[in-house]
Amino acid sequence: MRVEGMDCASCVGKIETALARMVGVSDARINFTAETLELTLASGVPTQLGDIEKTIKSLGFGVSDVRRHDGSDTGAVSVPATSIQNRRWWQTKKGKHVIGLGVLMASAYAMTLLLPLYGEWIFAAAVIAGVTPFARKAFALARSGSPFSIETLMSVAAIGALFIGEAEEAAAVVFLFSVGELLESVAAGRARAGIKALASLVPKTAVLLDPNGGQRTVPAAS
C-alpha cells in the first residue's frame, strides 16, 4: 500500500511501532522514498486490512493503492485513491492549516490593538484550533507505543502556556511549529520528485549480445 504524508525518517518508526502492536501483522517494511508499505498479515486473525488503514490514518498519514497478494500477482485487489503529490503546498491539509492559523494570528493582533480584551480570546482560539490536530495525533501515537513524540511535547508546551495566561506565546509556538511541519513536507516532496525524475532516466530495455554475435532487445530488469 501507499502511505502519504511521511516527512522524515521518524515517521517510518512511528508507523512500524504501531503496526508491530497489531495482532497478526509481521514483516512490516516501509520505503520512505517511494512511500510504500509492505507487510505480512496472518490468516485467521481478527486484524483486517481496514484495521491497518485505520491505524495508519489515526497517526495522521494517508493511505491509498491498497493491494492484497496471495503469493502471486493473480487476485491482487487494488483500491486507488487520489494522490497528494501533485498538489501545491496551499492545497494540502498542512498548507490549509497554516493559512488558517495565519489568518487567526493576524486577526488576533489586529483585535489586540483595537480591543485588547477580545484579542486574547482570539489568540486562545488560534491555540485551540492549531493544537487540536497535533494533540489528536499525539494521543494516537501514545496509544500505539510512541508516547514521547514531538507532537506530544509541542501539545504540552502550547496547552501549558495557554493555562498560565500566555495565549499569544502559545499561538506563536503552534503557528511556527505548523510552518516547520509544512516546510518539511514540501522539502520531502521535492526530494522524492527529484529521485523519481532521476529514476525515470533509466533505460527500460537493453541490447543483449548472444555468443553467435546476434543482438536482441530484452527488458532491463531481466
N, C-alpha and C positions, 0 to 999 in steps of 0.2 A: 504494500500500500504506500501511498504518498503522504508524507507528513509535512505540512506547510507551517511556516512561522518560526522555524528554528533559526535563531540569530547568532548563536555561539555554541561552542562545544559543550558547555554546561547544560544546554537544553537536551542534548543527547543523553547525558547522565540522568537527568530528571525523568525522562520518558522510560529509559531502561529500568530504573529503580522501581517505577510504578508498575511496569509490566511484569517484573520479576516477582511481585507480590500476588499476581493473579494465578489462580489455580489452573493448571494445565498448560500454561504458557512457558515456553523454553526457547533457547537459542535465538533470542531477540537480537537482531543486528541492524543498526541504523547507519546509513550512509549520509553524513551531514551534507556533503557537497551535492549529491543527487537528490536529497530529501526523500529517501526511500527507507522503508522498514520491512524487514523480512523476519518472520518468526515461525515457530512450530507450535501448533495448537493440538493438544492430545484429543483423541476421540473419547466420547463418553464422559466428558466433564461438563459442569454447568456453564463454564465460561464460553461465550459465543463471540463471533466477530463484532457484533453490535456492542457488546460489553467493552471490547478493546477500543473501539472507536469512541465510545462514551468516555472512557478513562482518559484517552489522549486529548479529547476536546475539553474535558474538565480542567486540564492543565494549561489551557489557553492556546492550543495548537489546532490547526485544521487538518482534516483527513479527507482524502479523495483517492480515486482509482484503486479501490479495494479489490483484490483478486485472491481467489482460493484455488490452490493447486492440489491435486491428488497424487502428485508424483510425476505427472506428465503435463503437457500443455493442453491435453484434452479435458474438457469440462471446466475450464477456468471461468470464473464468474467475475465480471468487471462492473463496478458501479462508478461511472465517471462523475466528476464534479468540476465546477469552474475553477480554474487555477487563478491564483492571485499574482502570478509572476508578471503579467503584462499590465498591471495597474500602476498608475502613477502614485507617488507616496501619499498625496492628499486623498486618494480614493480608497486607501487601505483603512482597516479598522484603527490601527495605531495613528495614522495620519488624522483621521476624523477626531480621534480622542484628543490629540494635541491641539488641533484647531479649536475645538470646543472649550478646552481649558484656557487657551489663549484669550478667547472672547470673554470668558468669565473673569479672568485676571484683569483684563483691560477695563471691563465694566466695574469691577471692584475698586480699582484705583481711581477711576473717574467718579464713582459714587463717594469715595472717601473724601475727595476734595469738596463735594457739594454737601453731602450728608454723612459725616463720619460714622454715625451710629449704624446706618444701613450698610456702609461699606464693609464692616466686619462680618455682617451676615452673608454678604455675597462671597467674601473670602472663604467663609466656612462652607458655603455651598460648593465652591470650587474644590475644596479639600475633599468633601464627601463624594462628589461626582468623580474626582480624579483618582481617589484611593480605592474606591469600590472594586474596580476590575482587578487591581493588584492584591487586595485583601482576599477576594474570592479565589484568585489563583494561589495565593499563599496557603489558604486553608486546604485547597485540593492537594497541593504539594505535601503539606504536613500529613494529611491522611494517607498519602501514597508512599511515605517514607523519607521525605525531604523537608524536615521541619525548619531548618535554618537556611532558607533560600534568601536571595537578595530581595524578593518581593515581601517576605516576612519582615525583614529589617526595615525596609522602607515604609511599610504599613505601620509598624510600631512607632517609628520616628514621627510620621505625619500625624497619627492619631494622638500621640503623646503631646506634640506641640499644640494641637487643637484643644486638648483638655486643659492645658496651662494658660490658655488665652492668647496664644501666638498664632492666630489663624492666618495672618499674612505670610509668616515664615513657613507654615505648614503647606500653604498653597504653592509657594515658590519651590519647595522641596519636591512636591508632587509634579509640578509642571516641568522642572528641569530633569527629573528622572524620566518622565514621559518623552521628552525631547531626546534624551540619550538613548532610550529604547528604540525610538523611531530612526535615529541616525544609524544605530547598529543594524537595524533591519534593512535599511537602504544599502549600507555598505556590503552586507552579506549577499543581498540580491544582485548587486553589481559584480561581486566576485564570482558568484555562480554563473552569471551571464557570460563573463569573460572565459571561464573554464569551458562552458558548453560551446561557445563560439570557436575556441581552440580545438575542441574535440571534433567539431563538425568538419575541420580541415583534413581529418584522417581519411585516406582513400577507402572506399567501400570495397574495391576489388584489387586483386594483384595478378600479375602475369607469372605463371609457373612454367619453368623450363623443364621438360622431361629429358631423360637420358638420350633420346634419339634426336635431340635438337629442336623438337617441336615446342610450341607455346600454347598455353590455354589459360583462359581467364577464370579465376576462382575467387570466391568471397574472401576478403582479407581476414575475416575472423576464423576461417577454417585452418 
